[in-house]
Amino acid sequence: MATLDSVRWQLAALDISNKNPSNPARPPLHSKQPSQTIAANARLRTTYAAPNPTATSSNTKNKPPVTSFSSNASQPQPSAIHTKTSATKTRGQTPLPPPRTAEIMQSLNIGNYDGGLEKENEKRGEKVYGEAAKDLELDSSSARKSPTSEWSLHNFDIGRPLGKGKFGRVYMVRTKCEPKYILALKTLYKSEIVTGRVEKQTRREIEIQQNLRHPNVLRLYGYFHDEKRIFLMLEFAGQGELYRQLSKHGCFSEKKSSRYIDQMADALSYLHSKHVIHRDIKPENLLLGLNGELKIADFGWSVHAPGNRRMTLCGTLDYLPPEMVERKEHNEKVDYWALGVLTYEFLIGNPPFEDRRSVKNTYQRIMAVDLKFPYSMSIQVKDLIGKLLRHDPQDRIALSEVLRHPWIVKYRPKDCPRGSQTY
């Protein structure tokens, strides 16, 4: 049993290259221990992410490699709704962000670059050869579906570091071409991916995430590689990690929890409609956008399963459903169970079946659905959690019913579409 590294960093970026282009919150009480996992998935997580950009993106192919970077941190940030068109080939146009998002983007500063990419590349990683090298030649400009413009490090001004993970660093960057989008750039070293034997998992994560389009799912907008590294361009989640907020406040109010679960249920419905099972829903894998909207991230354990039947035991122990613990086949309803666990943890600060005495005790509590509700929980939320945390997957309430549940409807903002809620 491997322990999940609690400092894994998750990423984010902007759509710059699409071809078709009520309990009051308690004082800090959250004391959750680093989550236990069945296998370490070596994901990275940033504390930031961003809204959809606007305007046409362009890029010139075959640019020479770059040897140094500039943050240009003192220059004013161009408007996120700027629509200047470059003379070079364009790939698409994206929707305008909300007015508030555009204003926030204009004020963002990418900070100062510390030279870490060059320093790290001099002493880290090796070239890979053979079949592994071909598997890791990942470039969104060559993708069969919705290819992007061709990208390289030359196309970015590099800013401050956002995180450092097992397979590389994460930096806040800005595109040099107009309109200068801000995004987060995630670096992975190919040789370390091969050593960790996660080539297929890495490819799967990228292939799944690049095709997802939902306001509450973190976007992957492009990716490219050089001899030693893979670079991922992901949506910038401006308000950072949800888990940090949960740890800071100890728990969330029923109002905030309900709105987050509303967005989660809608996003999971979308994922399941695309035959994608996330399989690792938990606070550590959720980010918050610039307007406070929830973003599902980290698709390291996700799977595209049109048949909807899987046997792999994966995910985080506290969130594992009975069918996984009992080594039975599972389907998308593992995410229903996780949604129930998440709702409980939002309100209490710890998952419902956690037992710090031993892993075995946690397993036993999960299999017995040993669910204990505190007096402070409302009857409505107890009803929802109880309907999600059922031993038999077929007995769990459908996501469509979750979205119509009284506890969800009670706190949903009037005339506010899902995915645009602010706090």
C-alpha positions as CSV (number, residue, x, y, z in Angstrom):
1,M,0.0,0.0,0.0
2,A,1.6,3.2,-1.1
3,T,0.9,6.5,0.7
4,L,-0.1,9.4,-1.6
5,D,2.3,12.3,-1.5
6,S,0.4,15.1,0.1
7,V,2.3,17.7,-1.9
8,R,1.3,16.5,-5.3
9,W,0.7,19.5,-7.5
10,Q,-2.2,19.8,-10.0
11,L,-2.3,22.2,-13.0
12,A,-4.2,24.6,-15.1
13,A,-4.3,26.9,-18.5
14,L,-6.3,28.7,-21.1
15,D,-8.1,27.7,-24.4
16,I,-5.7,29.3,-26.8
17,S,-5.5,26.8,-29.5
18,N,-8.8,24.9,-30.1
19,K,-9.2,24.1,-33.8
20,N,-12.8,25.1,-33.6
21,P,-11.5,27.6,-31.8
22,S,-26.7,25.8,7.3
23,N,-24.3,25.6,9.9
24,P,-21.9,28.4,10.3
25,A,-18.3,27.5,9.4
26,R,-16.5,26.4,12.5
27,P,-13.0,27.5,13.5
28,P,-10.2,25.6,11.8
29,L,-10.7,21.9,12.9
30,H,-9.8,20.1,9.7
31,S,-7.2,17.6,10.8
32,K,-7.3,15.1,7.9
33,Q,-4.1,13.0,7.6
34,P,-2.4,12.6,4.3
35,S,-4.7,10.3,2.3
36,Q,-3.8,6.7,1.9
37,T,-3.8,5.3,-1.7
38,I,-3.8,2.0,-3.3
39,A,-1.0,3.2,-5.7
40,A,0.8,6.5,-6.0
41,N,-0.2,8.1,-9.2
42,A,2.5,10.8,-9.2
43,R,0.2,13.7,-10.2
44,L,1.2,17.3,-9.8
45,R,-1.1,20.1,-8.5
46,T,-0.8,23.8,-8.7
47,T,-2.5,26.3,-6.5
48,Y,-3.7,28.4,-9.3
49,A,-5.8,28.2,-12.5
50,A,-7.7,30.4,-15.0
51,P,-10.8,31.3,-17.1
52,N,-11.4,30.6,-20.7
53,P,-9.5,33.2,-22.8
54,T,-11.1,34.9,-25.8
55,A,-9.7,36.0,-29.1
56,T,-7.8,34.1,-31.8
57,S,-4.7,32.2,-30.9
58,S,-1.8,31.9,-33.4
59,N,1.6,30.5,-33.5
60,T,4.5,30.3,-35.9
61,K,5.8,26.8,-36.5
62,N,9.5,25.7,-36.5
63,K,10.7,28.5,-34.2
64,P,14.3,28.0,-32.9
65,P,14.7,26.7,-29.3
66,V,15.0,29.2,-26.5
67,T,17.8,29.4,-24.0
68,S,16.5,32.0,-21.7
69,F,13.1,33.4,-20.6
70,S,11.7,36.8,-19.5
71,S,8.8,37.4,-17.1
72,N,8.2,41.0,-18.2
73,A,6.5,41.2,-14.8
74,S,6.4,45.0,-14.8
75,Q,4.5,45.3,-18.0
76,P,0.7,45.9,-17.8
77,Q,-1.4,42.8,-18.4
78,P,-3.3,43.0,-21.8
79,S,-7.0,42.7,-21.7
80,A,-8.3,39.2,-21.7
81,I,-10.9,40.2,-24.3
82,H,-8.4,41.7,-26.7
83,T,-9.1,40.4,-30.3
84,K,-6.1,41.3,-32.3
85,T,-5.4,38.8,-35.0
86,S,-1.9,37.7,-35.9
87,A,-0.7,37.4,-39.4
88,T,0.4,33.8,-38.7
89,K,-1.8,30.8,-39.0
90,T,-4.7,30.7,-36.5
91,R,-6.4,27.7,-35.1
92,G,-9.6,28.9,-33.5
93,Q,-11.5,31.4,-31.4
94,T,-12.8,30.9,-27.9
95,P,-15.8,32.5,-26.1
96,L,-15.4,35.8,-24.2
97,P,-14.9,35.4,-20.5
98,P,-17.4,37.0,-18.1
99,P,-16.7,40.7,-17.4
100,R,-15.5,40.0,-13.9
101,T,-13.0,37.4,-15.2
102,A,-11.7,39.7,-17.8
103,E,-11.0,42.4,-15.2
104,I,-9.2,40.0,-12.9
105,M,-7.1,38.7,-15.8
106,Q,-6.0,42.2,-16.6
107,S,-4.6,42.6,-13.1
108,L,-2.7,39.3,-12.9
109,N,1.1,39.4,-12.7
110,I,3.0,36.3,-13.6
111,G,5.9,37.3,-11.3
112,N,9.6,36.7,-11.7
113,Y,11.2,33.7,-13.3
114,D,13.9,31.9,-11.2
115,G,15.6,30.1,-14.0
116,G,14.5,26.8,-12.7
117,L,13.6,25.1,-16.0
118,E,17.2,25.5,-17.3
119,K,18.9,24.6,-14.0
120,E,16.8,21.5,-13.5
121,N,17.1,20.4,-17.1
122,E,20.9,20.4,-16.9
123,K,21.1,17.8,-14.2
124,R,17.7,16.0,-14.4
125,G,16.2,13.5,-16.7
126,E,17.6,11.5,-19.6
127,K,16.6,10.9,-23.2
128,V,14.4,7.9,-23.7
129,Y,14.5,5.5,-26.6
130,G,12.6,2.9,-28.4
131,E,8.9,2.3,-27.9
132,A,8.8,4.4,-24.7
133,A,10.1,7.4,-26.6
134,K,7.4,7.0,-29.2
135,D,4.7,6.7,-26.5
136,L,5.9,10.0,-25.0
137,E,6.1,12.0,-28.2
138,L,3.0,13.9,-27.1
139,D,2.1,17.0,-29.1
140,S,-1.4,18.5,-29.3
141,S,-0.6,19.9,-32.8
142,S,-0.5,16.3,-34.0
143,A,-3.7,15.2,-32.2
144,R,-6.2,13.4,-34.4
145,K,-9.1,15.3,-32.8
146,S,-9.0,19.1,-32.6
147,P,-5.2,19.6,-33.3
148,T,-3.8,22.9,-31.9
149,S,-1.1,25.2,-33.2
150,E,2.5,24.0,-32.7
151,W,3.9,25.2,-29.3
152,S,7.3,25.3,-27.7
153,L,8.9,27.1,-24.8
154,H,9.9,29.9,-27.1
155,N,6.2,31.0,-27.2
156,F,6.0,31.9,-23.5
157,D,7.3,34.4,-21.0
158,I,8.0,32.4,-17.9
159,G,6.9,33.7,-14.5
160,R,7.0,32.5,-10.9
161,P,7.0,28.8,-9.9
162,L,3.7,27.4,-8.8
163,G,4.8,24.1,-7.5
164,K,7.4,21.3,-7.7
165,G,6.4,17.7,-8.0
166,K,7.8,14.2,-8.5
167,F,8.1,14.5,-12.3
168,G,9.0,18.2,-12.7
169,R,8.0,21.8,-12.0
170,V,5.0,24.0,-12.6
171,Y,5.3,27.6,-13.7
172,M,2.9,30.5,-14.2
173,V,3.5,31.7,-17.8
174,R,2.1,34.1,-20.4
175,T,1.9,33.6,-24.1
176,K,4.0,36.1,-26.1
177,C,1.5,36.3,-28.9
178,E,-1.5,38.6,-28.6
179,P,-3.7,38.5,-26.6
180,K,-1.2,37.4,-24.0
181,Y,-3.0,34.6,-22.1
182,I,-1.9,33.6,-18.6
183,L,-1.7,29.9,-17.9
184,A,0.2,27.3,-15.9
185,L,2.8,25.2,-17.5
186,K,3.3,21.7,-16.1
187,T,6.6,19.9,-16.8
188,L,7.1,16.2,-16.8
189,Y,10.4,14.4,-17.3
190,K,10.1,11.5,-19.7
191,S,12.8,9.3,-18.2
192,E,11.2,9.5,-14.8
193,I,7.8,8.6,-16.2
194,V,9.4,5.5,-17.7
195,T,11.1,4.7,-14.5
196,G,7.9,5.0,-12.6
197,R,6.2,2.8,-15.3
198,V,3.3,5.3,-15.7
199,E,3.7,5.9,-19.5
200,K,0.2,4.6,-20.2
201,Q,-1.3,6.4,-17.3
202,T,0.2,9.7,-18.4
203,R,-1.0,9.3,-21.9
204,R,-4.5,8.3,-20.7
205,E,-4.7,11.3,-18.4
206,I,-3.8,13.7,-21.2
207,E,-6.0,12.0,-23.8
208,I,-9.0,12.1,-21.4
209,Q,-8.6,15.6,-20.2
210,Q,-7.9,17.2,-23.6
211,N,-11.4,16.3,-24.8
212,L,-13.4,17.5,-21.8
213,R,-15.4,20.7,-22.1
214,H,-17.3,21.7,-18.9
215,P,-17.1,24.8,-16.7
216,N,-16.5,22.7,-13.6
217,V,-13.8,20.4,-15.2
218,L,-10.2,21.8,-15.4
219,R,-9.3,22.2,-19.0
220,L,-6.2,21.0,-20.8
221,Y,-5.7,23.3,-23.8
222,G,-2.5,22.0,-25.3
223,Y,0.7,20.1,-24.8
224,F,4.1,19.7,-26.4
225,H,7.5,18.0,-25.8
226,D,11.2,18.3,-26.3
227,E,13.9,15.6,-26.0
228,K,13.6,15.1,-22.3
229,R,10.3,16.7,-21.2
230,I,6.6,16.9,-21.7
231,F,4.8,20.3,-21.1
232,L,1.1,20.6,-20.3
233,M,-0.9,23.8,-20.8
234,L,-3.8,23.7,-18.3
235,E,-6.5,26.1,-17.1
236,F,-5.5,28.5,-14.5
237,A,-7.5,28.1,-11.3
238,G,-7.1,31.5,-9.7
239,Q,-8.4,30.7,-6.2
240,G,-6.3,27.7,-5.8
241,E,-6.9,24.4,-4.0
242,L,-10.2,23.7,-2.4
243,Y,-8.5,21.4,0.1
244,R,-6.5,24.4,1.4
245,Q,-9.8,26.3,2.0
246,L,-11.2,23.2,3.8
247,S,-8.1,22.9,5.9
248,K,-8.2,26.6,6.8
249,H,-11.8,26.7,7.9
250,G,-12.2,23.2,9.2
251,C,-15.4,22.7,7.3
252,F,-17.9,24.5,5.1
253,S,-21.3,25.8,5.8
254,E,-24.3,23.9,4.3
255,K,-24.9,26.7,1.8
256,K,-21.4,26.5,0.4
257,S,-21.2,22.7,0.5
258,S,-24.5,22.5,-1.3
259,R,-23.3,24.8,-4.1
260,Y,-20.1,22.9,-4.5
261,I,-22.0,19.5,-4.6
262,D,-24.4,21.0,-7.1
263,Q,-21.5,21.8,-9.4
264,M,-19.8,18.4,-8.7
265,A,-23.0,16.5,-9.6
266,D,-23.4,18.4,-12.9
267,A,-19.7,17.9,-13.8
268,L,-19.8,14.2,-13.0
269,S,-23.0,13.8,-15.1
270,Y,-21.1,15.3,-18.0
271,L,-18.0,13.0,-17.5
272,H,-20.2,10.0,-17.3
273,S,-22.0,11.0,-20.5
274,K,-18.6,10.9,-22.1
275,H,-18.0,7.4,-20.6
276,V,-15.3,8.8,-18.3
277,I,-15.2,7.6,-14.7
278,H,-13.0,9.8,-12.5
279,R,-12.4,7.3,-9.7
280,D,-10.4,9.6,-7.4
281,I,-12.9,12.4,-6.3
282,K,-11.7,14.0,-3.1
283,P,-10.9,17.6,-1.9
284,E,-7.2,17.3,-2.9
285,N,-8.3,16.9,-6.5
286,L,-10.5,19.9,-6.7
287,L,-9.5,23.5,-7.6
288,L,-11.3,26.8,-7.5
289,G,-11.5,29.2,-10.5
290,L,-11.2,32.9,-10.5
291,N,-14.8,33.4,-9.6
292,G,-14.8,30.6,-7.0
293,E,-16.3,28.0,-9.2
294,L,-15.3,24.4,-8.6
295,K,-13.0,22.6,-11.0
296,I,-12.5,18.9,-11.1
297,A,-8.8,18.1,-11.7
298,D,-6.3,15.3,-11.6
299,F,-7.5,12.6,-14.0
300,G,-4.6,10.3,-13.2
301,W,-7.0,7.5,-12.1
302,S,-9.7,8.3,-14.6
303,V,-10.6,5.8,-17.3
304,H,-12.6,5.9,-20.5
305,A,-14.8,2.9,-20.1
306,P,-17.6,2.7,-22.7
307,G,-18.5,-0.7,-21.2
308,N,-18.7,0.8,-17.7
309,R,-17.2,-2.2,-16.0
310,R,-13.7,-2.1,-14.4
311,M,-11.8,-4.2,-11.9
312,T,-8.7,-2.1,-11.1
313,L,-8.5,-1.1,-7.4
314,C,-7.4,2.5,-7.3
315,G,-8.2,5.8,-5.7
316,T,-7.9,7.0,-2.1
317,L,-8.8,4.7,0.7
318,D,-11.1,7.0,2.6
319,Y,-13.2,7.4,-0.6
320,L,-13.2,3.8,-1.9
321,P,-16.7,2.3,-2.3
322,P,-17.5,-1.2,-1.0
323,E,-17.4,-2.8,-4.4
324,M,-13.7,-1.7,-4.8
325,V,-12.8,-2.8,-1.3
326,E,-14.4,-6.1,-1.9
327,R,-12.5,-6.4,-5.3
328,K,-15.7,-6.6,-7.3
329,E,-16.4,-5.1,-10.7
330,H,-17.3,-1.4,-10.6
331,N,-18.8,1.2,-12.8
332,E,-19.5,5.0,-12.8
333,K,-21.4,4.6,-9.6
334,V,-18.1,4.7,-7.7
335,D,-18.2,8.4,-8.3
336,Y,-21.7,8.5,-6.7
337,W,-20.3,7.1,-3.6
338,A,-17.3,9.5,-3.6
339,L,-19.8,12.4,-4.0
340,G,-21.5,11.2,-0.8
341,V,-18.2,11.0,1.1
342,L,-17.2,14.4,-0.2
343,T,-20.5,16.0,1.0
344,Y,-19.9,14.6,4.5
345,E,-16.3,15.8,4.5
346,F,-17.3,19.3,3.4
347,L,-19.6,19.6,6.4
348,I,-17.6,17.8,9.1
349,G,-14.0,18.2,8.0
350,N,-13.2,14.5,7.8
351,P,-14.5,11.6,5.6
352,P,-17.2,9.5,7.3
353,F,-15.4,6.1,7.4
354,E,-11.9,7.3,8.4
355,D,-10.4,5.2,11.2
356,R,-6.9,6.3,12.2
357,R,-6.3,3.2,14.2
358,S,-5.7,1.0,11.1
359,V,-6.5,0.6,7.4
360,K,-8.3,-2.6,8.2
361,N,-10.8,-0.7,10.4
362,T,-11.4,1.7,7.7
363,Y,-12.1,-1.1,5.2
364,Q,-14.5,-2.7,7.7
365,R,-16.4,0.5,8.2
366,I,-16.7,1.0,4.5
367,M,-18.0,-2.5,3.8
368,A,-20.5,-2.2,6.7
369,V,-21.4,1.4,5.6
370,D,-20.9,2.4,9.2
371,L,-22.3,5.9,8.7
372,K,-22.7,8.1,11.8
373,F,-24.3,11.5,11.4
374,P,-23.6,14.3,13.9
375,Y,-26.5,16.2,15.4
376,S,-25.5,19.4,13.7
377,M,-26.4,18.1,10.2
378,S,-29.7,19.1,8.7
379,I,-32.3,16.4,7.9
380,Q,-32.1,17.2,4.2
381,V,-28.4,16.7,3.8
382,K,-28.5,13.5,5.9
383,D,-31.1,12.2,3.4
384,L,-28.9,13.0,0.4
385,I,-25.7,11.5,2.0
386,G,-27.6,8.4,3.0
387,K,-29.0,7.9,-0.5
388,L,-25.5,8.2,-2.0
389,L,-23.7,6.0,0.5
390,R,-25.5,2.7,-0.3
391,H,-23.6,-0.6,-0.3
392,D,-25.3,-1.8,-3.5
393,P,-24.3,0.6,-6.3
394,Q,-27.7,0.1,-7.9
395,D,-29.4,1.6,-4.8
396,R,-27.4,4.9,-5.0
397,I,-29.4,8.0,-6.0
398,A,-28.8,9.0,-9.6
399,L,-26.9,12.3,-10.3
400,S,-30.0,13.7,-12.0
401,E,-31.9,13.2,-8.7
402,V,-29.0,14.8,-6.8
403,L,-29.5,17.9,-8.9
404,R,-33.2,18.0,-8.0
405,H,-32.7,17.1,-4.3
406,P,-34.3,19.6,-1.9
407,W,-30.9,20.3,-0.2
408,I,-29.3,21.2,-3.5
409,V,-32.3,23.3,-4.8
410,K,-32.6,25.1,-1.5
411,Y,-29.2,26.8,-1.9
412,R,-28.9,27.1,-5.6
413,P,-28.7,30.8,-6.7
414,K,-31.7,32.0,-8.6
415,D,-31.1,32.6,-12.3
416,C,-27.5,31.5,-11.8
417,P,-26.3,28.8,-14.3
418,R,-24.3,26.0,-12.8
419,G,-20.5,26.6,-13.1
420,S,-20.8,30.3,-12.7
421,Q,-21.6,30.5,-9.0
422,T,-19.5,32.8,-6.9
423,Y,-18.9,33.0,-3.2
